[in-house]
Each structure stands twice: as C-alpha cells, then as structure tokens.
Amino acid sequence: MEQELERLDLKLENVEEETSFPLPPPPPPPPPVQERTVVIEQQGGTNIVIRFLWMLFIGWWLSGIFYVVGAVLTALIITSPLGMIVMQKLGWAFSLYEGDSGSTVIHAGDTTIITQKKNINFVVRYLYFMFIGWWVGLIAMSIAWILGIIIIGLPLSIMIMNRMGKIMTLAA
C-alpha cells in the first residue's frame, strides 16, 4: 500500500508539472519620452505709448460717439446686429484695444488644436442690452471717464473701457 501511495504521489507531481502554466514574457520597455513643443499664437498689440496718446487726444470723445451710435443702432431692431458690433468696438475707440479673437490656436507637433469661446444667443444679448446693458454701460463709461481724468485711475479706466462690449452686450 505504501508503494501505491508513493506511486500516486509521483503521478500527482507529474500532473502538476505538466499543468503548470508558463510565465508570460516580460513587458517591453516603455518608448522613449518625446518632447512636445506647444506654440500659442499671439499677435502683438499696439504700443502702449501710442494707445495712451490716442486715448488722451481722440479716444475719450470717440468712445462717446461709438456709444451713442451703437445704442441707436441697437435700439432700432433691424440694425441691432450692427449696433452690437459697434458696442464691442468701444475698447478700440477708447484706447486702440484689439481684444482677443475668442479663439486659441495651439500647435503640438503635427497636431493643431483650435478652441473658440461660445457666444451667447443673440436674442438674449439684445434683450440684455435693451433692459440692462445700456444703462450699466453708461454708468461704467462715466466711471471710466472720471477715472481717466485722474492719473492714478488711468489703468482702471482703460481696463473698464476695454471691456465695455462685454459689459453692455454680453459679448464673449
């Protein structure tokens, strides 16, 4: 009986050796890290000295004209899209501010990624301007003009005027 047990044990060992699974091959080494160059396109703006001289001699009265023309065009329903465009250009009229185009272009190797800001519905923007935007814009423009008179308040004045299109028409 002992011999038979030994023989069964040997058979069991042989069966275990035959059914053992081979180890998987080691994973391949990771690929070398590639450097990626990301370029964000930006256009240079107008020189700050020229912007200051423009604002001092032309911008303060031209922005008032832009406000009145834009408000009249927007109030007339047919020309309201043109009025919204004029309102968005108030920063340019005041200090030659070009603003951003609303899109960002990123080049990464052979890939180009373009992102754009989403605009708010025109009807919502129109209703906002008719009920809220025109008087908020008038208050903001008055504050900007007063701050523009004071040299210390000049940077804040320029910042407010550059954002007048967003304040008045919810432009993106």
C-alpha positions, 0 to 999 in steps of 0.5 A: 500500500505504501508503494501505491501511495508513493506511486500516486504521489509521483503521478500527482507531481507529474500532473502538476508539472505538466499543468503548470502554466508558463510565465508570460514574457516580460513587458517591453520597455516603455518608448522613449519620452518625446518632447512636445513643443506647444506654440500659442499664437499671439499677435502683438498689440499696439504700443502702449505709448501710442494707445495712451496718446490716442486715448488722451487726444481722440479716444475719450470723445470717440468712445462717446460717439461709438456709444451713442451710435451703437445704442441707436443702432441697437435700439432700432431692431433691424440694425441691432446686429450692427449696433452690437458690433459697434458696442464691442468696438468701444475698447478700440475707440477708447484706447486702440484695444484689439481684444482677443479673437475668442479663439486659441490656436495651439500647435503640438507637433503635427497636431493643431488644436483650435478652441473658440469661446461660445457666444451667447444667443443673440436674442438674449444679448439684445434683450440684455442690452435693451433692459440692462446693458445700456444703462450699466454701460453708461454708468461704467463709461462715466466711471471710466471717464472720471477715472481717466481724468485722474492719473492714478485711475488711468489703468482702471479706466482703460481696463473698464473701457476695454471691456465695455462690449462685454459689459453692455452686450454680453459679448464673449 
